[in-house]
Each structure stands twice: as C-alpha cells, then as structure tokens.
C-alpha cells in the first residue's frame, strides 16, 4: 500500500485571492470555493481523473483562511520548472507582473534556481529549464 499525494494546503489571510493567483499563475482552475477553502487543480485533471487509477490522479492545492500573516521562512516550498522550449527569464518576469516578488533566502550565487514569493509571502522556486 502507498499513499497518494492528494493536495498541498496553504494558509492565507485571503484564501480566495491567493487561490485565484495560483490558478492564474499555473493556468489551473478553481474546482471548489467556500468560506473554509478554495481548491485549485490542473485543468486537465478533472477530465482525466475518472480514467486514471487513484494513485495517478495529480495533487491539487487547497487554500484555507487564517487570521495571522506569514512570518519567517517556509519549511516547505514548491519547485517549478519551465520546459527547455520556454523562456525562463520571461516566465520569471511574468510571475513578477502577476505579483510575485524576487527574494533572497541565502541561495548561492551560482544557483540554478530563482526564489520568489507569492503575494502572501510563500516562497517558491523557478528552476532551470527541463525537458523531463
């Protein structure tokens, strides 16, 4: 038996706005929204989930409300990679235009990733381009 990665839960002082930001950023869709949570999933997962075995359905993101602001560095973060056919720098500029912020968490000068924060301050990385 193994577990399926079902979702990543993110706390936010404005869970609906942050869910919309991530849906736009990843070109995903909001699958469910209430006062208690907003669920974001890949656009293609809804159409394929009925045909995929349980363990192959991709995870989503769930945003839940909290009163306190984020403080301190994340102990967990996402890594995202552009495809080698994409312009990595243009993608970083697109993220900044959407409201992401470049941040420094002490990464080395020769790092192959760029650290950003979403509008709520949650860190994530854009890696070097990959083809797999």
Buried (B, 14 or more C-beta within 10 A) or exposed (E): EEEEEEBEEBBBEBBBBBBBBBBEBBEBBBBEBEEEBBBBBBEEBEEEBEEEEEEEBBEBBBBBBEEEEBEEEBEEBBEBBBEEEEEBEEBBEEBEEEBBEEBEEEEEEEEEBBBBBBBBBBBBBBBEBEEE
